Amino acid sequence: MVAVASTNEFVVKFANVNGTGSASANHLFAKALFRMGIPVSPRNLFPSNIQGLPTWYEVRISEQGYLGRRSDRVELVVAMNPQSFTADVDSLVPGGYLLYDSTKLIDLSRYRDDIHWLGIPLMDICMREYQDPRQRQIFKNIIYVGALAALLNIEFPVVKDLIADQFRGKEKLIAPNIHALELGHQYASQNFDCPLGIQVRRRDLLGDAILVDGNTAAALGCVYGGATVASWYPITPSTSLVEAFEKYANRLRIDPGSGNKNFAILQAEDEISAMGIVIGASWNGARAFTATSGPGVSLMTEFLGLAYYAEIPVVLFNVQRGGPSTGMPTRTQQADLLSSAYASHGDTKHILLFPADPRDSFELAAQAFDLAERLQTPVIVMLDLELGMNDWVSPPFDWDDRRRYDRGKVLDAGQLQALDTFGRYVDVDGDGIPYRTYPGTHPDKGAFFTRGTSHNPFAGYSESNTDYVENVDRITRKFTTACDVLPAPVVGKSKRSSSLHGVVYIGTTALVMNEVIDRLGELGVSLDTLQVRAFPFHAEVFKFIKNHQKVFVIDQNRDGQLRTLLINEGDIDPAKLVSILHYDGHPITAATVIDAVVGHLDVKTGRPSPAVQVPPQEVEQ
């Protein structure tokens, strides 16, 4: 039988039982490859219950730097879960490898003669070495990591150093874990031809890169962005964002003289209260935020409308998951675009930011506070579970200590004193953004007064239809202004030449696009690319669409929500935008996009197939 052979280009899938302590061992495996200078993208696919159901941890090793999930080829499965064993065996490519616990005989009905079976009596080894049942379960995971080190040519000192790092301060745990590693390494070395056809070799491809998840990156961005108040109600997959903020704030938000905390974190009774706390703190001059997912946004919509109409800065992180209702709490989607863009009743519109990777998450988190205060409106940072809860290879985050926060149009006491009259909602500059101040700034000029009911330019209650129309029209101008200060899209030209066709996408879809463009190029198909980074859309987005005959719009949701936003906001002919949809809860793959594109285009010429032929259109030069 021919074995799969590849160096630094393959996928390893761990199939475990949720709650058995496998996560830290699997993470140890991924970090070892990272320390060997090899690009990796690990992702945890786990159930929403506490324990007992199947969980998977996939690690893509790619010297070419392809970070998107690859589900069409799995070269090695570590099969530790009887419930999913058949499906895990079936997921292997011919010539692939299956590492399994051979303590018990396998069901021969599941046997495949076109893969390589690597049986290790893991439970027998644990029964012999350990007396405590919990130790037997935990060290079983470490033993198979040791075996993988031998099978895949992972440098053993690297794994040992990681164990020492993991248990720093708990030195008594280091030696038993290293012993478990050695047990697995020795067994594999003595019983198999090591290394296998698939293996890793040290590379120097990562430089000073870090391995970090998007939620942690966003939390650090909040610290650097000046946030001092976080209110929240726990919900998967956003909880770790606030937890990480607390961790960093405890280190970086402590007064060096008194030792007092210069921050506040409040767990509210629900998402409604969490948003109310943010509005109150922001109105009072603090930089405040909350984090949630789709169900939380649904509950927050009335308060989001208040912040929009009363014009109070708000920052919200929406780490999207599968919906609707409870949906798939531990699966990823990008299905909250419409509900977030137009959250609340009446004519509302909100700023959305779309980070694609951890560095984006850090930068856009910090920038969100500047934008919210400059524009006096809610800003929603739209992560997803794929980015938020998984580790990614990322360049280090940059911060210029000379950078100053943009607090927007805030009047101090002297400026207020110099004014004969002040109107909280007067548009002095024509950009739609009024001036404001903080409570207590001036002893007798209450310029901080705000109102969520219909009001005149001086924040006085008014049911005048003229006042109402002038007010909502002024707020509309604010969002025209916003287009000039929001992050611009990233435009990429086809490697062959400018293409007649383009593709538009947001967020973590960017993780697969390098691979998509390379693979399509091999098929003779060229596409220009545009990564949207903010809503409302920059003029460059509509220019890009106008300049291409056919534009594919990639949506990680069922209803094509990005496409709908583009049509609504740009008055675009729907026939020009071809939806590529992915919404099964798993991260999108390059294969999904490639299959959809070649299904619409003639691969040989790159011209539209007859089924999707469009009339010639004027192309802007």
C-alpha positions as CSV (number, residue, x, y, z in Angstrom):
1,M,0.0,0.0,0.0
2,V,1.3,3.4,-0.9
3,A,1.5,5.8,2.0
4,V,0.8,9.5,1.9
5,A,4.1,11.4,1.8
6,S,4.4,15.1,2.6
7,T,6.6,17.4,4.6
8,N,5.1,20.4,6.4
9,E,1.8,20.1,4.3
10,F,-0.9,18.0,5.9
11,V,-3.8,17.9,8.3
12,V,-4.0,16.1,11.7
13,K,-7.4,15.5,13.2
14,F,-7.8,14.6,16.9
15,A,-11.1,12.9,17.8
16,N,-11.7,13.0,21.5
17,V,-14.5,13.0,24.1
18,N,-15.4,16.4,25.5
19,G,-14.3,16.8,29.1
20,T,-11.5,14.3,29.1
21,G,-8.6,16.8,29.3
22,S,-7.5,16.4,25.7
23,A,-7.6,20.1,24.8
24,S,-4.4,21.0,26.6
25,A,-2.5,18.0,25.1
26,N,-3.7,18.8,21.5
27,H,-2.8,22.4,22.0
28,L,0.7,21.2,23.1
29,F,1.0,19.5,19.8
30,A,0.1,22.6,17.8
31,K,2.4,24.8,19.8
32,A,5.4,22.4,19.3
33,L,5.0,22.8,15.5
34,F,4.7,26.6,15.9
35,R,8.0,26.6,17.9
36,M,9.7,24.7,15.1
37,G,8.9,27.7,12.8
38,I,6.1,26.0,10.8
39,P,2.8,27.8,10.1
40,V,-0.1,26.0,11.8
41,S,-3.8,26.8,12.2
42,P,-5.4,24.7,14.9
43,R,-9.2,24.8,15.5
44,N,-11.3,23.3,18.1
45,L,-14.7,21.8,17.0
46,F,-16.6,21.1,20.2
47,P,-20.1,20.5,21.4
48,S,-22.1,22.9,23.6
49,N,-22.7,20.5,26.4
50,I,-20.2,20.2,29.3
51,Q,-18.9,16.7,28.6
52,G,-19.5,13.4,27.0
53,L,-20.0,14.2,23.3
54,P,-17.5,14.0,20.5
55,T,-15.0,16.9,20.1
56,W,-12.4,17.4,17.4
57,Y,-9.2,19.4,17.2
58,E,-7.9,19.9,13.7
59,V,-4.4,21.2,13.0
60,R,-3.5,22.2,9.5
61,I,0.3,22.3,8.9
62,S,1.1,24.4,5.9
63,E,4.5,25.6,4.9
64,Q,2.8,27.7,2.2
65,G,1.0,29.6,5.0
66,Y,-2.6,28.5,4.0
67,L,-4.6,29.0,7.2
68,G,-8.1,28.1,6.2
69,R,-9.7,24.8,7.2
70,R,-9.2,22.0,4.8
71,S,-11.8,19.3,5.2
72,D,-11.3,17.5,1.9
73,R,-8.0,15.8,2.9
74,V,-7.0,14.5,6.3
75,E,-3.8,12.6,6.4
76,L,-3.6,11.6,10.1
77,V,-6.4,10.9,12.6
78,V,-5.8,10.4,16.3
79,A,-9.0,8.4,17.0
80,M,-9.7,8.4,20.7
81,N,-13.5,8.4,20.6
82,P,-15.5,5.2,20.0
83,Q,-18.7,7.2,19.2
84,S,-17.1,8.9,16.2
85,F,-14.7,6.2,15.2
86,T,-16.3,5.1,12.0
87,A,-16.7,8.7,10.7
88,D,-13.1,9.5,11.7
89,V,-11.8,6.5,9.8
90,D,-13.8,7.5,6.8
91,S,-12.3,11.0,6.8
92,L,-8.8,9.8,6.0
93,V,-7.4,9.9,2.5
94,P,-6.2,6.7,1.0
95,G,-2.7,6.0,2.2
96,G,-3.4,8.1,5.4
97,Y,-2.6,7.1,9.0
98,L,-4.9,6.2,11.9
99,L,-3.5,6.3,15.4
100,Y,-5.8,4.5,17.8
101,D,-5.8,2.8,21.2
102,S,-5.2,-0.9,20.5
103,T,-5.9,-2.0,24.1
104,K,-9.2,-3.3,22.8
105,L,-9.7,-5.1,19.5
106,I,-11.3,-2.9,16.9
107,D,-14.5,-3.7,15.1
108,L,-13.4,-5.3,11.8
109,S,-16.5,-4.0,10.1
110,R,-14.8,-0.6,10.3
111,Y,-11.6,-1.8,8.8
112,R,-10.1,0.0,5.7
113,D,-7.3,-1.7,3.9
114,D,-6.2,1.4,2.1
115,I,-4.9,3.3,5.3
116,H,-2.2,2.6,7.8
117,W,-3.2,1.5,11.2
118,L,-1.0,2.7,14.1
119,G,-2.2,0.8,17.2
120,I,-0.7,1.9,20.6
121,P,-2.1,0.2,23.7
122,L,-2.6,3.5,25.5
123,M,-4.9,2.3,28.2
124,D,-2.7,-0.7,29.0
125,I,0.3,1.6,29.4
126,C,-1.7,4.0,31.7
127,M,-3.1,1.1,33.8
128,R,0.5,-0.1,34.3
129,E,2.0,3.3,35.1
130,Y,-0.8,5.1,37.1
131,Q,-3.1,4.2,39.9
132,D,-5.4,7.3,39.9
133,P,-8.2,7.0,37.3
134,R,-8.0,10.7,36.5
135,Q,-4.3,10.5,35.9
136,R,-4.9,7.6,33.6
137,Q,-7.2,9.7,31.5
138,I,-5.1,12.8,31.4
139,F,-1.7,11.1,30.8
140,K,-3.2,9.0,28.0
141,N,-3.5,12.2,26.0
142,I,0.1,13.2,26.8
143,I,1.3,9.7,25.8
144,Y,-0.1,10.0,22.3
145,V,1.5,13.4,21.9
146,G,4.8,11.8,22.7
147,A,4.1,9.1,20.1
148,L,3.3,11.8,17.5
149,A,6.6,13.4,18.2
150,A,8.4,10.3,17.1
151,L,6.0,9.5,14.2
152,L,6.1,13.0,12.7
153,N,9.7,14.0,13.5
154,I,8.7,16.7,16.1
155,E,11.8,17.7,18.0
156,F,11.4,16.2,21.5
157,P,13.2,18.9,23.4
158,V,10.7,21.4,22.0
159,V,7.8,19.4,23.5
160,K,9.7,19.1,26.8
161,D,10.3,22.8,27.0
162,L,6.6,23.5,26.4
163,I,5.7,21.2,29.3
164,A,8.1,23.1,31.5
165,D,6.5,26.4,30.4
166,Q,3.0,25.1,30.9
167,F,3.6,24.0,34.5
168,R,5.9,26.9,35.6
169,G,5.2,27.4,39.2
170,K,3.9,23.8,39.5
171,E,7.2,22.1,39.2
172,K,6.0,18.8,40.7
173,L,3.8,18.3,37.6
174,I,6.6,18.7,35.1
175,A,8.4,15.3,35.6
176,P,5.2,13.2,35.4
177,N,4.2,14.8,32.2
178,I,7.6,14.4,30.6
179,H,7.6,10.8,31.7
180,A,4.2,10.3,29.9
181,L,5.7,11.9,26.7
182,E,8.7,9.6,26.9
183,L,6.4,6.5,27.2
184,G,4.6,7.4,24.0
185,H,7.8,8.4,22.2
186,Q,9.6,5.2,23.1
187,Y,6.7,3.0,22.1
188,A,6.3,4.6,18.7
189,S,10.1,4.5,18.1
190,Q,10.3,0.9,18.9
191,N,7.2,-0.4,17.1
192,F,6.9,1.8,13.9
193,D,9.2,3.1,11.2
194,C,9.7,6.6,12.3
195,P,9.2,9.2,10.9
196,L,6.1,8.4,8.8
197,G,5.7,9.5,5.2
198,I,4.1,12.7,6.5
199,Q,6.5,14.5,8.8
200,V,7.6,18.0,9.9
201,R,11.0,19.6,9.6
202,R,12.1,22.8,11.3
203,R,11.7,25.9,9.2
204,D,12.3,29.6,9.9
205,L,9.1,30.9,8.4
206,L,7.5,32.7,11.3
207,G,10.1,35.1,12.5
208,D,8.7,36.9,15.6
209,A,5.2,35.8,15.0
210,I,2.9,35.0,17.9
211,L,0.1,32.4,18.4
212,V,-3.0,34.0,19.7
213,D,-6.8,33.8,19.5
214,G,-9.0,36.7,18.2
215,N,-10.8,37.3,21.5
216,T,-7.6,37.7,23.4
217,A,-6.3,40.1,20.7
218,A,-9.5,42.2,20.9
219,A,-9.3,42.3,24.7
220,L,-5.7,43.6,24.5
221,G,-6.9,46.1,21.9
222,C,-9.5,47.4,24.4
223,V,-6.8,48.0,27.0
224,Y,-4.6,49.9,24.6
225,G,-7.7,51.7,23.2
226,G,-8.4,53.2,26.6
227,A,-11.3,51.1,27.8
228,T,-11.9,51.3,31.6
229,V,-15.4,49.8,31.9
230,A,-16.6,46.4,30.7
231,S,-20.1,45.1,31.4
232,W,-21.1,41.7,30.2
233,Y,-23.4,38.7,30.6
234,P,-21.6,35.4,29.8
235,I,-22.4,33.8,26.4
236,T,-20.4,31.6,24.1
237,P,-18.3,32.5,22.2
238,S,-17.7,36.0,23.6
239,T,-17.0,35.1,27.3
240,S,-13.2,34.7,26.9
241,L,-13.0,38.3,25.5
242,V,-14.1,39.9,28.7
243,E,-12.1,37.3,30.7
244,A,-8.9,38.3,28.8
245,F,-9.7,42.0,29.3
246,E,-9.8,41.4,33.0
247,K,-6.5,39.5,32.9
248,Y,-4.7,42.3,31.1
249,A,-6.4,45.1,33.0
250,N,-5.3,43.5,36.3
251,R,-1.7,44.0,35.0
252,L,-2.0,47.2,33.1
253,R,-4.8,49.2,34.7
254,I,-3.4,49.3,38.2
255,D,-2.3,52.7,39.7
256,P,1.4,52.2,40.5
257,G,1.2,54.5,43.5
258,S,-1.9,53.3,45.4
259,G,-2.3,49.9,43.8
260,N,-5.9,50.7,43.2
261,K,-7.7,49.4,40.1
262,N,-8.4,51.9,37.4
263,F,-11.1,49.8,35.7
264,A,-14.4,48.3,36.4
265,I,-15.8,45.0,35.2
266,L,-19.5,44.3,36.0
267,Q,-21.3,41.1,35.3
268,A,-24.9,42.2,34.7
269,E,-28.1,40.2,35.2
270,D,-28.7,40.0,31.4
271,E,-27.5,41.4,28.1
272,I,-30.0,44.3,28.3
273,S,-28.5,45.6,31.5
274,A,-25.0,45.0,30.2
275,M,-25.7,47.4,27.3
276,G,-27.4,49.9,29.6
277,I,-24.3,50.0,31.8
278,V,-22.1,50.7,28.8
279,I,-24.4,53.6,27.7
280,G,-24.3,55.1,31.1
281,A,-20.5,54.8,31.5
282,S,-19.9,56.1,28.0
283,W,-22.3,59.1,28.5
284,N,-20.3,59.9,31.6
285,G,-17.0,60.0,29.7
286,A,-15.6,56.5,30.2
287,R,-14.5,54.3,27.3
288,A,-16.8,51.3,27.9
289,F,-17.8,48.2,26.0
290,T,-19.6,44.9,26.2
291,A,-19.2,41.6,24.4
292,T,-21.9,39.2,23.3
293,S,-23.1,37.0,20.5
294,G,-26.3,37.0,18.3
295,P,-28.9,36.3,21.0
296,G,-27.4,39.1,23.1
297,V,-27.6,41.5,20.3
298,S,-31.2,40.7,19.9
299,L,-31.8,41.7,23.5
300,M,-29.7,44.8,23.2
301,T,-31.5,46.3,20.2
302,E,-33.7,48.8,22.1
303,F,-30.7,50.2,24.0
304,L,-28.7,50.3,20.7
305,G,-31.5,52.5,19.3
306,L,-31.2,54.8,22.3
307,A,-27.5,55.2,21.9
308,Y,-28.0,55.8,18.1
309,Y,-30.7,58.4,18.6
310,A,-29.3,60.1,21.8
311,E,-25.9,59.9,20.1
312,I,-23.9,58.3,22.8
313,P,-20.6,56.4,22.0
314,V,-20.9,52.6,22.5
315,V,-18.6,49.8,21.6
316,L,-20.0,46.3,21.3
317,F,-18.2,43.1,20.3
318,N,-20.4,40.6,18.5
319,V,-18.6,37.2,18.4
320,Q,-21.0,35.5,15.9
321,R,-22.1,31.9,16.2
322,G,-24.7,29.7,14.5
323,G,-28.3,30.8,14.9
324,P,-31.2,31.6,15.1
325,S,-32.4,31.2,18.6
326,T,-29.9,29.1,20.6
327,G,-28.9,27.7,17.3
328,M,-25.4,26.2,17.3
329,P,-23.6,28.0,20.2
330,T,-20.2,26.4,19.5
331,R,-20.2,26.7,15.7
332,T,-19.2,29.6,13.6
333,Q,-21.2,31.8,11.2
334,Q,-21.3,35.4,9.9
335,A,-25.1,35.6,10.1
336,D,-25.6,38.7,12.3
337,L,-24.8,41.3,9.6
338,L,-28.4,42.6,9.0
339,S,-29.5,42.3,12.6
340,S,-26.4,44.3,13.7
341,A,-26.3,46.9,10.9
342,Y,-29.9,47.9,11.5
343,A,-30.4,46.9,15.1
344,S,-33.4,48.5,16.9
345,H,-36.8,49.7,15.6
346,G,-37.2,52.6,13.3
347,D,-34.6,54.0,10.9
348,T,-31.3,53.0,12.5
349,K,-27.9,52.2,11.2
350,H,-24.7,51.2,13.0
351,I,-21.0,51.2,12.3
352,L,-19.7,47.6,11.8
353,L,-16.1,46.6,11.7
354,F,-14.9,43.3,10.3
355,P,-11.6,41.9,11.6
356,A,-10.1,39.1,9.7
357,D,-7.3,37.9,12.0
358,P,-5.9,38.6,15.5
359,R,-3.9,41.7,14.5
360,D,-7.0,43.1,12.9
361,S,-8.9,42.3,16.1
362,F,-6.4,44.2,18.2
363,E,-6.3,47.2,15.9
364,L,-10.0,47.5,15.2
365,A,-10.8,47.0,18.9
366,A,-8.7,50.0,19.8
367,Q,-10.0,52.0,16.8
368,A,-13.6,51.2,17.7
369,F,-13.4,53.5,20.7
370,D,-12.0,56.4,18.6
371,L,-14.7,55.9,16.0
372,A,-17.5,55.6,18.6
373,E,-16.5,58.9,20.2
374,R,-15.7,60.8,17.0
375,L,-19.1,59.8,15.5
376,Q,-21.1,59.6,18.8
377,T,-22.7,56.4,17.9
378,P,-22.5,52.6,18.5
379,V,-19.7,50.7,16.8
380,I,-20.0,47.0,16.6
381,V,-16.9,44.8,16.0
382,M,-18.1,41.7,14.2
383,L,-15.8,38.8,15.1
384,D,-16.9,35.2,14.7
385,L,-16.2,32.0,16.7
386,E,-13.7,30.9,14.1
387,L,-11.5,33.9,14.8
388,G,-12.5,34.5,18.4
389,M,-11.9,31.1,20.0
390,N,-9.1,29.6,17.8
391,D,-5.4,30.3,17.9
392,W,-3.8,31.9,14.8
393,V,-0.3,32.7,13.7
394,S,-0.1,36.4,13.7
395,P,2.5,39.2,13.4
396,P,3.1,41.0,16.7
397,F,0.7,43.8,17.5
398,D,2.0,47.3,16.9
399,W,1.3,50.3,19.1
400,D,2.7,53.8,18.8
401,D,3.0,55.3,22.3
402,R,2.7,58.8,20.6
403,R,-0.8,57.8,19.5
404,R,-3.5,59.9,21.1
405,Y,-7.2,59.0,21.5
406,D,-9.7,60.7,19.4
407,R,-12.3,61.8,21.8
408,G,-14.3,63.7,19.1
409,K,-16.1,66.9,19.6
410,V,-16.0,67.3,23.3
411,L,-16.2,70.9,24.8
412,D,-14.3,71.7,28.0
413,A,-15.4,74.2,30.7
414,G,-13.6,77.1,29.0
415,Q,-15.2,76.5,25.7
416,L,-18.6,76.2,27.2
417,Q,-18.1,79.4,29.2
418,A,-17.2,81.3,25.9
419,L,-20.5,80.3,24.3
420,D,-23.6,82.4,24.5
421,T,-25.8,79.4,23.7
422,F,-25.1,75.7,23.2
423,G,-27.2,73.2,21.3
424,R,-26.4,69.5,22.0
425,Y,-27.8,68.5,18.6
426,V,-26.8,71.4,16.5
427,D,-24.7,70.6,13.4
428,V,-22.1,73.4,13.4
429,D,-19.8,72.0,10.8
430,G,-22.1,70.3,8.3
431,D,-20.7,66.8,9.0
432,G,-23.8,65.7,10.9
433,I,-21.8,65.4,14.2
434,P,-22.8,67.8,17.0
435,Y,-20.6,68.9,19.9
436,R,-21.0,67.3,23.4
437,T,-19.5,67.5,26.8
438,Y,-19.2,65.4,30.0
439,P,-21.4,65.7,33.1
440,G,-19.9,68.1,35.6
441,T,-17.7,69.9,33.1
442,H,-19.4,73.3,33.8
443,P,-21.2,74.3,37.0
444,D,-24.3,75.8,35.3
445,K,-24.2,74.9,31.6
446,G,-25.8,71.5,31.3
447,A,-24.6,70.8,27.8
448,F,-24.3,67.1,28.6
449,F,-28.0,66.7,28.5
450,T,-29.2,64.0,26.0
451,R,-32.6,62.8,25.0
452,G,-33.9,59.5,23.4
453,T,-37.3,60.9,22.6
454,S,-37.9,63.2,19.6
455,H,-36.0,66.5,20.3
456,N,-35.0,69.8,18.9
457,P,-31.4,70.9,18.3
458,F,-31.1,72.0,22.0
459,A,-32.2,68.6,23.3
460,G,-35.6,69.9,24.3
461,Y,-38.6,67.6,24.0
462,S,-40.3,68.2,20.7
463,E,-43.0,66.4,18.6
464,S,-42.5,68.9,15.7
465,N,-42.4,67.0,12.5
466,T,-39.9,69.5,11.2
467,D,-37.6,68.9,14.2
468,Y,-37.8,65.2,13.8
469,V,-37.0,65.1,10.1
470,E,-34.1,67.6,10.5
471,N,-32.7,65.5,13.3
472,V,-32.8,62.1,11.5
473,D,-31.5,63.7,8.3
474,R,-28.6,65.2,10.2
475,I,-27.8,61.8,11.7
476,T,-27.9,60.3,8.2
477,R,-25.2,62.9,7.2
478,K,-23.1,61.5,10.0
479,F,-22.9,58.2,8.3
480,T,-21.8,59.8,5.1
481,T,-19.0,61.4,7.1
482,A,-18.2,58.0,8.6
483,C,-17.3,56.5,5.2
484,D,-14.3,58.7,5.1
485,V,-12.9,57.7,8.5
486,L,-13.7,54.0,8.6
487,P,-11.1,51.4,7.6
488,A,-10.8,51.2,3.8
489,P,-11.3,47.9,2.0
490,V,-8.3,45.9,0.9
491,V,-8.2,45.6,-2.9
492,G,-6.2,42.8,-4.5
493,K,-5.5,42.4,-8.2
494,S,-5.4,39.0,-9.9
495,K,-1.9,37.6,-10.2
496,R,-2.3,37.3,-13.9
497,S,-3.8,40.7,-14.7
498,S,-6.8,42.7,-13.9
499,S,-9.8,40.4,-14.1
500,L,-13.3,40.9,-15.5
501,H,-14.5,39.2,-12.4
502,G,-14.2,40.0,-8.7
503,V,-14.9,38.5,-5.3
504,V,-16.1,40.4,-2.2
505,Y,-15.8,39.1,1.3
506,I,-15.5,40.0,5.0
507,G,-13.8,38.8,8.2
508,T,-12.3,35.3,8.5
509,T,-13.2,34.4,4.8
510,A,-9.9,36.3,4.2
511,L,-8.1,33.3,5.8
512,V,-8.8,31.1,2.7
513,M,-8.5,33.6,0.0
514,N,-4.7,33.3,-0.8
515,E,-5.3,29.6,-1.3
516,V,-8.4,30.2,-3.4
517,I,-6.6,32.6,-5.7
518,D,-3.6,30.3,-6.1
519,R,-5.7,27.3,-6.9
520,L,-8.0,29.1,-9.3
521,G,-4.8,30.5,-11.0
522,E,-3.7,26.9,-11.6
523,L,-7.1,26.3,-13.3
524,G,-6.6,29.4,-15.5
525,V,-9.2,31.5,-13.6
526,S,-8.4,35.0,-12.5
527,L,-10.3,37.0,-9.9
528,D,-9.7,40.4,-8.4
529,T,-10.4,40.5,-4.6
530,L,-11.9,43.0,-2.3
531,Q,-11.9,42.5,1.5
532,V,-14.6,44.8,3.1
533,R,-13.4,46.0,6.5
534,A,-16.3,48.3,7.6
535,F,-19.9,49.2,7.1
536,P,-21.2,51.7,5.9
537,F,-19.3,50.8,2.8
538,H,-16.4,52.9,1.5
539,A,-16.9,54.3,-2.1
540,E,-14.1,51.9,-3.2
541,V,-16.5,49.0,-2.6
542,F,-19.0,50.2,-5.1
543,K,-16.3,51.3,-7.6
544,F,-14.9,47.7,-7.4
545,I,-18.3,46.3,-8.2
546,K,-18.9,48.7,-11.0
547,N,-15.5,47.8,-12.6
548,H,-16.3,44.1,-12.9
549,Q,-18.8,42.3,-15.0
550,K,-19.6,39.7,-12.4
551,V,-18.8,39.8,-8.7
552,F,-19.0,36.8,-6.4
553,V,-20.1,37.7,-2.8
554,I,-19.0,35.2,-0.2
555,D,-21.4,34.9,2.8
556,Q,-21.0,32.6,5.7
557,N,-24.8,32.6,6.2
558,R,-27.8,31.2,4.5
559,D,-29.5,34.4,3.3
560,G,-26.6,36.2,1.6
561,Q,-26.6,39.1,4.1
562,L,-23.5,40.8,2.8
563,R,-25.0,40.7,-0.7
564,T,-28.2,42.2,0.6
565,L,-26.4,45.0,2.3
566,L,-24.5,45.8,-0.9
567,I,-27.7,45.9,-2.9
568,N,-29.5,48.0,-0.3
569,E,-26.8,50.5,0.2
570,G,-25.4,50.8,-3.3
571,D,-28.6,50.4,-5.4
572,I,-26.8,47.5,-7.3
573,D,-28.5,45.3,-9.8
574,P,-28.9,42.0,-8.0
575,A,-28.1,40.0,-11.1
576,K,-24.5,41.3,-11.0
577,L,-23.8,39.8,-7.6
578,V,-23.4,36.0,-7.4
579,S,-23.8,34.5,-3.9
580,I,-21.4,31.9,-2.6
581,L,-23.0,30.6,0.6
582,H,-21.6,28.6,3.5
583,Y,-23.5,28.1,6.7
584,D,-23.1,24.6,8.1
585,G,-21.3,25.9,11.2
586,H,-17.9,24.8,10.2
587,P,-15.3,27.4,9.0
588,I,-15.4,28.0,5.3
589,T,-12.9,26.2,3.2
590,A,-11.0,27.2,0.0
591,A,-12.7,24.2,-1.8
592,T,-16.1,25.7,-1.1
593,V,-15.2,28.9,-2.8
594,I,-13.3,27.3,-5.7
595,D,-16.1,24.9,-6.5
596,A,-18.6,27.7,-6.6
597,V,-16.5,29.9,-8.9
598,V,-15.7,27.2,-11.4
599,G,-19.3,26.2,-11.4
600,H,-20.2,29.7,-12.7
601,L,-17.2,30.4,-15.0
602,D,-15.8,28.7,-18.0
603,V,-12.5,27.4,-16.5
604,K,-10.7,27.5,-19.8
605,T,-11.4,31.1,-20.7
606,G,-12.5,32.7,-17.5
607,R,-15.6,34.0,-19.4
608,P,-19.1,33.6,-17.9
609,S,-20.8,30.4,-18.7
610,P,-24.1,30.7,-20.7
611,A,-26.1,30.0,-17.6
612,V,-24.8,33.2,-15.9
613,Q,-24.1,35.4,-19.0
614,V,-24.6,39.1,-18.2
615,P,-25.0,42.0,-20.7
616,P,-21.9,44.0,-21.4
617,Q,-21.6,46.9,-18.9
618,E,-19.7,50.1,-19.0
619,V,-16.5,49.7,-17.0
620,E,-15.0,52.6,-15.2
621,Q,-11.4,53.2,-16.1
